[in-house]
Amino acid sequence: MILEAIGSVLLGLVLSWAAVRRLPDRLPAPRVVYATGTLGALFGAYLTHSALGPGYLLGTLAGALFVGAVTLSLLIRPTARRLRRSAAV
């Protein structure tokens, strides 16, 4: 279980780093992004470990990666460009 927790924290940090590096203008402060990615990955590892049980390290880490990515996607803001609506709508 400790390897799953450490692995999920590392996955969350790497995922957060990639998000901050790729989308710096569409995310809040990096401190928030790193915390959200790490906690999302930890929660994903806990959730997957509870569903699968012990002995599924790769499955647990895959669940941590998926939930971490989903929680980070909730932080993305829209671009500054607004969509224009036609008069018929």
Residue, then its C-alpha position, 0 to 999 in steps of 0.5 A: m500500500i505504501l508503494e501505491a501511495i508514493g507512486s500515486v503522489l509522484l504521478g500526481l506531481v508529474l501530471s501537475w507539472a505537465a499541466v502547468r508547463r503546457l497550459p500556464d495561462r489557463l490554470p490558476a496558481p501553480r501551488v493550487v495545481y500541484a496540490t490538486g493533482t497530488l490529492g486527486a491522484l491519492f484519492g484515485a489510488y485509494l478509490t481504485h485500491s478499495a475497488l480492486g483490493p491489494g495486489y493490483l499495483l498497476g491497476t491502482l496507479a492507472g486509477a490514480l492517473f485517471v482521477g488525477a487527470v480528471t481533477l486537474s481538468l476541472l481547473i482549466r479556465p476557458t480562453a480569453r476569446r469569447l464565442r460570438r452568437s448569431a442574432a438568430v439564436 
